[in-house]
Amino acid sequence: MGQSGFTQWRKSKKGQQTIVILAFIIIPLILLFTFTYLPFAEMVKFSFYKMKYVGTRKFVGLDNYRAIFRRDDILGALKLCLYYMAGSIIQLVIALYLATILSMKVKCGNLFKGFMFFPYLINGIAIGFIFKFFYTRGFVFDTVLQWCGFQLDNLPYWLKDQSINNWSLVASSVWRYFGQNMVLFIGAIMSVDGALYEAADLDGANKFQQFRYIILPSIKTIVTLNIILSITGALSAFEAPFVITSGANGTGTFFVVMNTIAHTNQKVGLASAMAVFLLVIIIIAKFLQDAFFKYIFRNASADDEAYDAKKKKKKAAKLAASAKGGN
């Protein structure tokens, strides 16, 4: 194709459609490679070096990965993820319970949904400052408890006492994110076929049985998605401990410790190895969750297949009857 032929093709309708399609495919791929895959590959490469942001690099092989299991601060930060995982389970239970109620006809239901979803819209740094003053000795939380009859001297230091401070931080994360989970659950519950509820009422099923055998199997995809997002968020918790306590008094999560190692101690290679290690943990957790929910919802999958087969059979019978009537 010559220059003039290419120009004609480029100006033609088919040529312009092809150029637009290629642009929408190639440009996002270039951006994804440039800002995601290339930096990730560089980070993996850095994890095999002893290095700072500026200066010479020294190849150390797997020493950075071995150091992860030798340092008490890193292992302690990994243990703190269990607090946030427990909080994510509580968060999902609250969200699913409220979503089940608000998906029905409730007075001022939309107002409640708005109030509960609003914390998710607030910036994480702002929420950190809110709860920093909320938990400070003698401030909001202590004042409310004193109104309820508690003595200030008998109350713990919510951000200093290591038996309670991590639960305080987890509570702030639950408050922020449960509204998002609730809205996702409500959307999934509202999409359930109403005929299933009517059939359950005729069979004498109570509300709990309807939730167990109709709602939960029908929203299994959203449940799985929310749990994956919550567990991933628990492993990568950063904003609350960083803003509220700066990781002090045993509240430094994996990301807070990694931030200190990378930016304060200038151990870029070790921090990169920690990031790769965390990614591996998240991938393993994801596959374990998939296997778990595949086992939990195995009966629901069989019921879905049976329902689809029954539906197709009914449709085929209807078509056969209409064809017979036409003849």
Backbone hydrogen bonds in HBPLUS format (Angstrom, degrees):
<---DONOR---> <-ACCEPTOR-->    atom                        ^
c    i                          cat <-CA-CA->   ^        H-A-AA   ^      H-
h    n   atom  resd res      DA  || num        DHA   H-A  angle D-A-AA Bond
n    s   type  num  typ     dist DA aas  dist angle  dist       angle   num
A0006-PHE N   A0002-GLY O   2.87 MM   4  6.10 155.2  1.94 149.5 155.7     1
A0007-THR N   A0003-GLN O   3.00 MM   4  6.20 155.1  2.06 144.6 151.7     2
A0008-GLN N   A0004-SER O   2.98 MM   4  6.24 158.5  2.03 147.5 152.6     3
A0009-TRP N   A0005-GLY O   2.96 MM   4  6.18 158.0  2.01 143.6 150.2     4
A0010-ARG N   A0006-PHE O   2.80 MM   4  5.98 154.3  1.86 148.4 155.7     5
A0011-LYS N   A0007-THR O   3.04 MM   4  6.25 145.5  2.16 142.8 151.4     6
A0012-SER N   A0008-GLN O   2.99 MM   4  6.14 123.6  2.32 139.0 153.6     7
A0012-SER N   A0009-TRP O   3.22 MM   3  5.09 139.6  2.39  92.8 104.3     8
A0016-GLN N   A0012-SER O   2.97 MM   4  6.21 160.2  2.01 151.9 156.8     9
A0017-GLN N   A0013-LYS O   2.99 MM   4  6.20 157.1  2.04 148.5 154.9    10
A0018-THR N   A0014-LYS O   2.98 MM   4  6.21 156.3  2.04 146.1 152.5    11
A0019-ILE N   A0015-GLY O   2.95 MM   4  6.19 157.2  2.00 148.3 154.4    12
A0020-VAL N   A0016-GLN O   2.96 MM   4  6.14 161.5  1.99 148.8 153.5    13
A0021-ILE N   A0017-GLN O   2.98 MM   4  6.16 163.0  2.01 148.6 153.4    14
A0022-LEU N   A0018-THR O   2.93 MM   4  6.10 166.2  1.95 150.8 154.7    15
A0023-ALA N   A0019-ILE O   2.86 MM   4  6.01 152.3  1.93 144.8 153.0    16
A0024-PHE N   A0020-VAL O   2.95 MM   4  6.19 159.7  1.99 152.0 156.4    17
A0025-ILE N   A0021-ILE O   3.07 MM   4  6.30 131.6  2.32 140.3 153.3    18
A0025-ILE N   A0022-LEU O   3.22 MM   3  5.07 132.8  2.46  91.3 104.1    19
A0026-ILE N   A0022-LEU O   2.74 MM   4  5.79 174.9  1.75 158.7 160.5    20
A0027-ILE N   A0023-ALA O   3.07 MM   4  5.62 155.5  2.13 137.3 144.7    21
A0030-ILE N   A0026-ILE O   2.86 MM   4  6.13 154.1  1.93 156.0 163.7    22
A0031-LEU N   A0027-ILE O   2.98 MM   4  6.24 164.7  2.01 156.7 160.3    23
A0032-LEU N   A0028-PRO O   2.80 MM   4  5.96 158.9  1.85 148.4 154.8    24
A0033-PHE N   A0029-LEU O   2.91 MM   4  6.05 159.8  1.95 145.8 151.2    25
A0034-THR N   A0030-ILE O   2.86 MM   4  6.00 160.4  1.90 149.2 155.2    26
A0035-PHE N   A0031-LEU O   2.90 MM   4  5.92 166.9  1.92 152.8 155.6    27
A0036-THR N   A0032-LEU O   2.91 MM   4  5.36 128.8  2.18 136.5 144.8    28
A0037-TYR N   A0032-LEU O   3.27 MM   5  6.73 153.0  2.35 143.0 150.4    29
A0038-LEU N   A0033-PHE O   2.85 MM   5  5.73 156.6  1.90 157.2 160.8    30
A0040-PHE N   A0036-THR O   3.02 MM   4  6.10 152.9  2.10 144.3 152.8    31
A0041-ALA N   A0037-TYR O   2.92 MM   4  6.09 155.9  1.98 145.8 152.0    32
A0042-GLU N   A0038-LEU O   2.99 MM   4  6.26 154.4  2.06 149.0 156.3    33
A0043-MET N   A0039-PRO O   2.87 MM   4  6.11 151.0  1.96 145.5 153.5    34
A0044-VAL N   A0040-PHE O   2.95 MM   4  6.26 158.0  2.00 151.4 156.6    35
A0045-LYS N   A0041-ALA O   3.02 MM   4  6.27 153.3  2.09 142.6 150.1    36
A0046-PHE N   A0042-GLU O   2.85 MM   4  6.15 153.9  1.91 148.6 155.9    37
A0047-SER N   A0043-MET O   3.06 MM   4  6.31 139.9  2.22 144.0 154.0    38
A0048-PHE N   A0045-LYS O   3.21 MM   3  5.82 166.1  2.23 116.0 120.3    39
A0049-TYR N   A0046-PHE O   2.94 MM   3  5.34 160.9  1.98 122.8 123.5    40
A0060-VAL N   A0048-PHE O   2.89 MM  12  5.72 162.6  1.92 142.8 148.6    41
A0050-LYS N   A0058-LYS O   2.68 MM   8  5.08 161.3  1.72 149.3 155.1    42
A0058-LYS N   A0050-LYS O   3.11 MM   8  5.08 148.3  2.21 133.3 142.6    43
A0268-VAL N   A0051-MET O   3.19 MM 217  5.83 134.0  2.42 148.4 155.0    44
A0063-ASP N   A0060-VAL O   3.29 MM   3  5.71 164.0  2.32 125.5 129.7    45
A0065-TYR N   A0062-LEU O   3.11 MM   3  5.30 119.7  2.49 101.1 115.5    46
A0066-ARG N   A0062-LEU O   3.00 MM   4  6.33 151.6  2.08 152.7 161.6    47
A0067-ALA N   A0063-ASP O   2.90 MM   4  6.12 146.9  2.01 144.8 154.1    48
A0069-PHE N   A0066-ARG O   3.16 MM   3  5.67 133.7  2.39 109.3 119.0    49
A0070-ARG N   A0067-ALA O   3.07 MM   3  4.91 149.9  2.16  97.8 107.2    50
A0071-ARG N   A0067-ALA O   3.10 MM   4  6.11 143.1  2.24 156.3 159.8    51
A0075-LEU N   A0071-ARG O   3.20 MM   4  6.48 167.7  2.22 151.8 155.3    52
A0076-GLY N   A0072-ASP O   2.81 MM   4  5.83 154.8  1.87 144.7 152.5    53
A0077-ALA N   A0073-ASP O   3.04 MM   4  6.11 145.5  2.16 132.5 141.4    54
A0078-LEU N   A0074-ILE O   3.02 MM   4  6.34 148.6  2.12 145.1 153.3    55
A0079-LYS N   A0075-LEU O   3.12 MM   4  6.43 148.9  2.22 143.1 150.9    56
A0080-LEU N   A0076-GLY O   3.17 MM   4  6.50 141.5  2.33 139.5 149.4    57
A0081-CYS N   A0078-LEU O   3.13 MM   3  5.42 145.4  2.25 102.8 112.5    58
A0082-LEU N   A0079-LYS O   3.02 MM   3  5.69 154.2  2.09 115.4 122.3    59
A0083-TYR N   A0080-LEU O   3.03 MM   3  5.48 134.0  2.25 108.4 119.1    60
A0085-MET N   A0081-CYS O   2.83 MM   4  6.11 145.2  1.95 147.3 158.3    61
A0086-ALA N   A0082-LEU O   2.93 MM   4  6.11 160.0  1.97 146.7 151.3    62
A0087-GLY N   A0083-TYR O   2.89 MM   4  6.20 153.6  1.96 143.8 152.1    63
A0088-SER N   A0084-TYR O   2.84 MM   4  6.03 141.8  1.99 136.9 146.9    64
A0089-ILE N   A0085-MET O   3.09 MM   4  6.42 146.5  2.21 145.3 153.2    65
A0090-ILE N   A0086-ALA O   3.12 MM   4  6.46 163.0  2.15 150.7 154.6    66
A0091-GLN N   A0087-GLY O   2.82 MM   4  5.99 156.8  1.88 146.3 153.7    67
A0092-LEU N   A0088-SER O   2.97 MM   4  6.13 153.8  2.03 142.2 147.8    68
A0093-VAL N   A0089-ILE O   2.98 MM   4  6.23 157.4  2.04 150.8 157.1    69
A0094-ILE N   A0090-ILE O   2.99 MM   4  6.22 168.1  2.00 155.1 157.8    70
A0095-ALA N   A0091-GLN O   2.96 MM   4  6.09 160.7  1.99 144.9 151.0    71
A0096-LEU N   A0092-LEU O   2.84 MM   4  5.94 160.9  1.88 147.9 152.8    72
A0097-TYR N   A0093-VAL O   2.94 MM   4  6.06 158.0  1.99 147.9 154.3    73
A0098-LEU N   A0094-ILE O   2.98 MM   4  6.16 171.5  1.98 155.3 157.2    74
A0099-ALA N   A0095-ALA O   2.87 MM   4  5.90 152.0  1.95 142.2 151.1    75
A0100-THR N   A0096-LEU O   2.99 MM   4  6.07 153.1  2.06 142.1 148.4    76
A0101-ILE N   A0097-TYR O   3.22 MM   4  6.52 154.1  2.29 144.3 150.8    77
A0102-LEU N   A0098-LEU O   2.82 MM   4  5.98 171.4  1.82 156.4 159.1    78
A0103-SER N   A0099-ALA O   2.93 MM   4  5.83 129.1  2.20 140.0 150.2    79
A0104-MET N   A0101-ILE O   3.17 MM   3  5.72 159.1  2.22 111.5 117.9    80
A0109-GLY N   A0106-VAL O   3.11 MM   3  5.09 137.1  2.31 135.0 125.5    81
A0112-PHE N   A0108-CYS O   3.07 MM   4  6.42 158.6  2.12 153.9 159.2    82
A0113-LYS N   A0109-GLY O   2.97 MM   4  6.25 157.2  2.02 148.9 155.6    83
A0114-GLY N   A0110-ASN O   3.00 MM   4  6.19 155.7  2.06 142.6 148.6    84
A0115-PHE N   A0111-LEU O   3.00 MM   4  6.29 161.8  2.03 151.9 156.2    85
A0116-MET N   A0112-PHE O   2.97 MM   4  6.13 159.6  2.01 151.9 157.3    86
A0117-PHE N   A0113-LYS O   2.92 MM   4  6.00 142.6  2.06 144.5 154.4    87
A0118-PHE N   A0114-GLY O   2.99 MM   4  5.92 135.4  2.19 142.8 153.2    88
A0120-TYR N   A0117-PHE O   3.10 MM   3  5.76 137.5  2.29 117.6 127.8    89
A0121-LEU N   A0118-PHE O   2.90 MM   3  5.36 144.0  2.03 115.1 125.5    90
A0122-ILE N   A0119-PRO O   3.19 MM   3  5.37 151.0  2.28 102.9 111.3    91
A0127-ILE N   A0123-ASN O   3.02 MM   4  6.38 156.0  2.08 152.8 160.0    92
A0128-GLY N   A0124-GLY O   2.97 MM   4  6.19 147.9  2.08 139.8 148.7    93
A0129-PHE N   A0125-ILE O   3.09 MM   4  6.49 154.7  2.15 149.9 155.0    94
A0130-ILE N   A0126-ALA O   2.94 MM   4  6.22 154.2  2.01 148.0 155.9    95
A0131-PHE N   A0127-ILE O   2.98 MM   4  6.23 167.1  2.00 156.3 157.5    96
A0132-LYS N   A0128-GLY O   2.89 MM   4  6.01 136.4  2.09 139.9 153.0    97
A0133-PHE N   A0129-PHE O   3.26 MM   4  6.48 158.1  2.31 148.5 150.3    98
A0134-PHE N   A0130-ILE O   2.93 MM   4  6.08 143.1  2.07 137.0 148.8    99
A0135-TYR N   A0131-PHE O   2.97 MM   4  5.92 155.6  2.03 142.1 144.3   100
A0141-PHE N   A0134-PHE O   3.06 MM   7  5.62 164.4  2.09 148.9 152.3   101
A0139-PHE N   A0136-THR O   2.94 MM   3  5.49 158.0  1.99 144.5 143.3   102
A0143-THR N   A0139-PHE O   2.86 MM   4  5.90 153.5  1.93 159.1 168.1   103
A0144-VAL N   A0140-VAL O   2.95 MM   4  6.24 160.5  1.99 157.2 161.7   104
A0145-LEU N   A0141-PHE O   3.02 MM   4  6.27 160.9  2.06 149.9 155.2   105
A0146-GLN N   A0142-ASP O   2.93 MM   4  6.13 145.2  2.05 141.8 151.4   106
A0147-TRP N   A0143-THR O   3.01 MM   4  6.35 147.8  2.12 145.7 154.2   107
A0148-CYS N   A0144-VAL O   3.19 MM   4  6.56 134.7  2.41 136.7 148.7   108
A0148-CYS N   A0145-LEU O   3.06 MM   3  4.97 127.5  2.35  90.8 105.0   109
A0150-PHE N   A0145-LEU O   3.10 MM   5  5.62 161.2  2.13 147.7 141.8   110
A0149-GLY N   A0146-GLN O   2.98 MM   3  5.07 162.0  2.02 106.4 111.0   111
A0154-ASN N   A0151-GLN O   3.01 MM   3  5.39 141.8  2.16 107.7 118.7   112
A0155-LEU N   A0152-LEU O   3.17 MM   3  5.32 157.7  2.22 105.5 112.4   113
A0160-LYS N   A0157-TYR O   3.18 MM   3  5.27 148.3  2.29 103.7 112.9   114
A0161-ASP N   A0157-TYR O   2.89 MM   4  5.37 167.0  1.91 147.0 151.2   115
A0164-ILE N   A0161-ASP O   3.05 MM   3  5.71 162.2  2.09 118.5 124.1   116
A0165-ASN N   A0161-ASP O   2.81 MM   4  5.67 151.4  1.89 163.9 173.0   117
A0168-SER N   A0164-ILE O   3.04 MM   4  6.35 145.7  2.16 150.1 160.7   118
A0169-LEU N   A0165-ASN O   3.12 MM   4  6.48 151.5  2.20 145.6 152.0   119
A0170-VAL N   A0166-ASN O   2.93 MM   4  6.17 154.8  1.99 144.4 151.9   120
A0171-ALA N   A0167-TRP O   2.93 MM   4  6.10 151.5  2.01 143.3 150.4   121
A0172-SER N   A0168-SER O   3.30 MM   4  6.65 146.1  2.43 139.1 146.7   122
A0173-SER N   A0169-LEU O   3.23 MM   4  6.63 149.0  2.33 144.4 152.4   123
A0173-SER N   A0170-VAL O   3.07 MM   3  5.12 118.8  2.46  95.8 110.9   124
A0174-VAL N   A0170-VAL O   2.90 MM   4  6.23 157.4  1.95 154.8 161.4   125
A0175-TRP N   A0171-ALA O   2.96 MM   4  6.13 161.8  1.99 147.7 152.5   126
A0176-ARG N   A0172-SER O   3.14 MM   4  6.31 145.4  2.26 136.2 144.8   127
A0177-TYR N   A0173-SER O   3.04 MM   4  6.19 163.8  2.06 155.4 158.2   128
A0178-PHE N   A0174-VAL O   3.08 MM   4  5.70 154.7  2.15 153.2 154.5   129
A0180-GLN N   A0177-TYR O   3.16 MM   3  5.46 125.7  2.47 105.3 117.7   130
A0181-ASN N   A0177-TYR O   3.34 MM   4  6.73 164.0  2.37 156.6 159.6   131
A0182-MET N   A0178-PHE O   2.90 MM   4  6.06 153.8  1.97 144.9 152.9   132
A0183-VAL N   A0179-GLY O   3.04 MM   4  6.25 158.2  2.09 148.0 151.9   133
A0184-LEU N   A0180-GLN O   3.19 MM   4  6.48 160.2  2.23 150.3 155.3   134
A0185-PHE N   A0181-ASN O   2.94 MM   4  6.19 157.0  1.99 150.5 157.2   135
A0186-ILE N   A0182-MET O   2.84 MM   4  6.09 157.3  1.90 151.8 158.3   136
A0187-GLY N   A0183-VAL O   3.04 MM   4  6.26 163.0  2.07 149.5 153.1   137
A0188-ALA N   A0184-LEU O   3.15 MM   4  6.40 152.7  2.22 143.2 150.2   138
A0189-ILE N   A0185-PHE O   2.84 MM   4  6.08 162.0  1.87 155.8 161.0   139
A0190-MET N   A0186-ILE O   2.90 MM   4  6.02 159.9  1.94 154.6 159.5   140
A0191-SER N   A0188-ALA O   3.19 MM   3  5.34 143.3  2.34  99.0 109.4   141
A0192-VAL N   A0189-ILE O   3.14 MM   3  5.50 165.7  2.16 112.0 116.4   142
A0196-LEU N   A0193-ASP O   3.14 MM   3  5.82 151.3  2.22 115.4 122.2   143
A0197-TYR N   A0194-GLY O   3.09 MM   3  5.37 124.6  2.41 102.8 115.5   144
A0198-GLU N   A0194-GLY O   3.22 MM   4  6.61 157.9  2.27 149.7 155.8   145
A0199-ALA N   A0195-ALA O   2.96 MM   4  6.16 159.2  2.00 146.6 151.9   146
A0200-ALA N   A0196-LEU O   2.94 MM   4  6.14 151.1  2.03 140.8 149.2   147
A0201-ASP N   A0197-TYR O   2.86 MM   4  6.14 152.8  1.93 149.6 156.7   148
A0202-LEU N   A0198-GLU O   3.05 MM   4  6.33 156.6  2.11 147.6 153.4   149
A0203-ASP N   A0199-ALA O   3.03 MM   4  6.31 141.7  2.18 139.7 150.3   150
A0205-ALA N   A0200-ALA O   2.92 MM   5  5.28 167.7  1.93 155.3 151.3   151
A0204-GLY N   A0201-ASP O   3.06 MM   3  5.05 155.6  2.13 100.7 108.1   152
A0210-GLN N   A0206-ASN O   2.94 MM   4  6.24 151.9  2.02 150.0 158.7   153
A0211-PHE N   A0207-LYS O   2.90 MM   4  6.17 152.3  1.97 145.5 153.0   154
A0212-ARG N   A0208-PHE O   2.88 MM   4  6.12 159.9  1.92 149.9 155.4   155
A0213-TYR N   A0209-GLN O   2.86 MM   4  5.86 169.5  1.87 150.9 154.1   156
A0214-ILE N   A0210-GLN O   2.87 MM   4  5.18 139.9  2.04 131.0 139.3   157
A0215-ILE N   A0210-GLN O   3.03 MM   5  6.49 158.1  2.08 148.9 155.9   158
A0216-LEU N   A0211-PHE O   2.86 MM   5  5.88 172.6  1.86 162.2 163.7   159
A0218-SER N   A0214-ILE O   3.18 MM   4  6.07 146.3  2.30 138.1 147.7   160
A0218-SER N   A0215-ILE O   3.07 MM   3  5.17 116.9  2.48  98.5 114.6   161
A0219-ILE N   A0215-ILE O   3.03 MM   4  6.25 136.3  2.22 154.1 165.9   162
A0223-VAL N   A0219-ILE O   2.96 MM   4  6.23 161.2  1.99 159.0 165.2   163
A0224-THR N   A0220-LYS O   2.93 MM   4  6.07 163.5  1.96 147.1 151.1   164
A0225-LEU N   A0221-THR O   2.96 MM   4  6.19 158.5  2.01 143.8 150.2   165
A0226-ASN N   A0222-ILE O   2.85 MM   4  6.01 166.0  1.87 153.3 156.4   166
A0227-ILE N   A0223-VAL O   3.01 MM   4  6.20 156.5  2.06 149.0 155.4   167
A0228-ILE N   A0224-THR O   2.97 MM   4  6.19 159.9  2.01 150.5 156.0   168
A0229-LEU N   A0225-LEU O   2.94 MM   4  6.20 163.2  1.97 152.9 157.4   169
A0230-SER N   A0226-ASN O   2.85 MM   4  5.98 153.0  1.93 143.5 151.4   170
A0231-ILE N   A0227-ILE O   2.86 MM   4  5.99 166.7  1.88 153.6 156.6   171
A0232-THR N   A0228-ILE O   2.98 MM   4  6.05 161.1  2.01 146.2 152.1   172
A0233-GLY N   A0229-LEU O   2.90 MM   4  6.03 154.1  1.97 140.4 148.1   173
A0234-ALA N   A0230-SER O   2.84 MM   4  6.07 145.6  1.96 143.1 153.0   174
A0235-LEU N   A0231-ILE O   3.03 MM   4  6.31 151.3  2.12 148.0 154.5   175
A0236-SER N   A0232-THR O   3.13 MM   4  6.33 135.5  2.33 139.6 151.6   176
A0242-PHE N   A0238-PHE O   2.99 MM   4  5.88 154.1  2.06 157.4 165.8   177
A0243-VAL N   A0239-GLU O   2.92 MM   4  5.90 166.9  1.94 155.0 158.0   178
A0244-ILE N   A0240-ALA O   2.92 MM   4  5.71 161.0  1.96 152.8 158.9   179
A0245-THR N   A0241-PRO O   3.25 MM   4  5.38 146.3  2.37 117.5 127.2   180
A0246-SER N   A0241-PRO O   2.83 MM   5  5.85 115.4  2.25 142.8 159.3   181
A0247-GLY N   A0241-PRO O   3.14 MM   6  5.53 139.1  2.31 141.1 136.3   182
A0248-ALA N   A0245-THR O   3.09 MM   3  5.52 167.2  2.11 114.3 118.4   183
A0251-THR N   A0248-ALA O   3.26 MM   3  5.66 136.6  2.46 107.2 117.8   184
A0257-VAL N   A0253-THR O   2.92 MM   4  6.19 166.4  1.94 163.8 166.5   185
A0258-MET N   A0254-PHE O   2.91 MM   4  6.05 155.5  1.97 143.2 151.0   186
A0259-ASN N   A0255-PHE O   2.84 MM   4  5.97 150.8  1.93 140.9 148.6   187
A0260-THR N   A0256-VAL O   3.04 MM   4  6.32 153.6  2.11 145.0 151.7   188
A0261-ILE N   A0257-VAL O   2.90 MM   4  6.15 162.1  1.94 152.6 157.5   189
A0262-ALA N   A0258-MET O   2.92 MM   4  6.03 157.5  1.97 146.9 153.1   190
A0263-HIS N   A0259-ASN O   2.90 MM   4  5.86 171.9  1.91 151.5 154.3   191
A0264-THR N   A0260-THR O   2.92 MM   4  4.96 140.5  2.07 122.7 134.9   192
A0265-ASN N   A0260-THR O   2.95 MM   5  6.38 158.0  2.00 159.2 165.4   193
A0267-LYS N   A0261-ILE O   2.88 MM   6  5.60 167.6  1.89 160.8 156.6   194
A0271-ALA N   A0267-LYS O   3.09 MM   4  6.34 162.2  2.13 151.4 156.8   195
A0272-SER N   A0268-VAL O   2.91 MM   4  6.07 152.5  1.98 147.7 155.2   196
A0273-ALA N   A0269-GLY O   3.02 MM   4  6.27 153.4  2.09 144.0 151.2   197
A0274-MET N   A0270-LEU O   2.96 MM   4  6.27 149.8  2.05 146.2 154.6   198
A0275-ALA N   A0271-ALA O   3.03 MM   4  6.33 151.6  2.11 144.2 151.3   199
A0276-VAL N   A0272-SER O   3.02 MM   4  6.34 158.8  2.07 151.0 156.1   200
A0277-PHE N   A0273-ALA O   2.89 MM   4  6.04 158.9  1.94 147.2 153.7   201
A0278-LEU N   A0274-MET O   2.88 MM   4  6.09 154.1  1.95 147.3 153.9   202
A0279-LEU N   A0275-ALA O   3.05 MM   4  6.28 152.8  2.13 143.2 150.3   203
A0280-VAL N   A0276-VAL O   3.05 MM   4  6.38 154.0  2.12 148.8 155.3   204
A0281-ILE N   A0277-PHE O   3.06 MM   4  6.39 156.0  2.12 146.7 153.0   205
A0282-ILE N   A0278-LEU O   2.95 MM   4  6.24 158.8  2.00 151.7 157.1   206
A0283-ILE N   A0279-LEU O   2.97 MM   4  6.22 157.5  2.02 150.2 156.0   207
A0284-ILE N   A0280-VAL O   2.96 MM   4  6.20 163.0  1.99 152.5 156.9   208
A0285-ALA N   A0281-ILE O   2.86 MM   4  6.07 162.0  1.89 151.1 156.6   209
A0286-LYS N   A0282-ILE O   2.90 MM   4  6.07 147.5  2.00 142.5 151.5   210
A0287-PHE N   A0283-ILE O   3.09 MM   4  6.42 158.1  2.14 150.8 154.8   211
A0288-LEU N   A0284-ILE O   2.95 MM   4  6.22 157.6  2.00 152.3 159.1   212
A0289-GLN N   A0285-ALA O   2.92 MM   4  6.07 154.4  1.98 145.3 152.1   213
A0290-ASP N   A0286-LYS O   2.98 MM   4  6.23 155.9  2.04 146.5 153.2   214
A0291-ALA N   A0287-PHE O   3.00 MM   4  6.23 161.8  2.04 147.5 151.8   215
A0292-PHE N   A0288-LEU O   2.90 MM   4  6.08 154.6  1.96 144.7 152.3   216
A0293-PHE N   A0289-GLN O   2.89 MM   4  6.09 170.8  1.90 157.4 158.6   217
A0294-LYS N   A0290-ASP O   2.90 MM   4  5.94 144.5  2.02 141.9 152.4   218
A0295-TYR N   A0291-ALA O   3.10 MM   4  6.28 144.1  2.23 138.2 146.6   219
A0295-TYR N   A0292-PHE O   3.17 MM   3  5.24 123.8  2.50  93.7 107.4   220
A0296-ILE N   A0292-PHE O   2.88 MM   4  6.19 157.4  1.93 147.0 154.1   221
A0297-PHE N   A0293-PHE O   2.90 MM   4  5.80 166.9  1.92 143.8 147.3   222
A0298-ARG N   A0295-TYR O   3.44 MM   3  5.23 163.4  2.47 104.2 103.8   223
A0301-SER N   A0297-PHE O   2.99 MM   4  6.26 151.8  2.08 150.1 156.8   224
A0302-ALA N   A0298-ARG O   3.17 MM   4  6.44 155.4  2.24 141.9 148.1   225
A0303-ASP N   A0299-ASN O   2.90 MM   4  6.17 152.0  1.98 145.6 153.7   226
A0304-ASP N   A0300-ALA O   2.87 MM   4  6.12 152.3  1.95 145.8 153.3   227
A0305-GLU N   A0301-SER O   2.97 MM   4  6.25 159.2  2.02 148.9 153.9   228
A0306-ALA N   A0302-ALA O   2.95 MM   4  6.17 157.1  2.00 145.6 152.2   229
A0307-TYR N   A0303-ASP O   2.79 MM   4  5.99 154.4  1.86 146.4 154.1   230
A0308-ASP N   A0304-ASP O   2.86 MM   4  6.08 159.9  1.90 150.5 155.6   231
A0309-ALA N   A0305-GLU O   2.92 MM   4  6.10 157.7  1.97 146.7 152.9   232
A0310-LYS N   A0306-ALA O   2.91 MM   4  6.08 154.3  1.97 144.7 151.9   233
A0311-LYS N   A0307-TYR O   2.90 MM   4  6.10 150.7  1.99 144.1 152.6   234
A0312-LYS N   A0308-ASP O   2.92 MM   4  6.17 158.6  1.97 149.2 154.3   235
A0313-LYS N   A0309-ALA O   2.93 MM   4  6.09 156.1  1.98 144.5 151.4   236
A0314-LYS N   A0310-LYS O   2.95 MM   4  6.13 154.6  2.02 144.1 150.7   237
A0315-LYS N   A0311-LYS O   2.94 MM   4  6.17 154.4  2.01 145.6 152.8   238
A0316-ALA N   A0312-LYS O   2.88 MM   4  6.08 156.4  1.93 148.1 154.3   239
A0317-ALA N   A0313-LYS O   2.99 MM   4  6.20 153.6  2.06 144.0 151.0   240
A0318-LYS N   A0314-LYS O   3.00 MM   4  6.23 149.3  2.10 141.8 150.2   241
A0319-LEU N   A0315-LYS O   2.98 MM   4  6.26 158.3  2.03 149.0 154.4   242
A0320-ALA N   A0316-ALA O   2.92 MM   4  6.13 156.1  1.98 145.7 152.7   243
A0321-ALA N   A0317-ALA O   2.92 MM   4  6.11 152.4  1.99 142.7 150.1   244
A0322-SER N   A0318-LYS O   2.93 MM   4  6.19 158.6  1.98 148.9 154.6   245
A0323-ALA N   A0319-LEU O   2.90 MM   4  6.08 153.5  1.97 146.0 153.5   246
A0324-LYS N   A0320-ALA O   2.93 MM   4  6.10 152.3  2.01 142.6 150.3   247
A0325-GLY N   A0321-ALA O   2.89 MM   4  6.14 151.9  1.97 145.4 153.2   248
A0326-GLY N   A0322-SER O   2.99 MM   4  6.18 145.0  2.12 139.6 148.7   249
A0327-ASN N   A0323-ALA O   3.15 MM   4  6.44 144.3  2.29 141.2 149.5   250
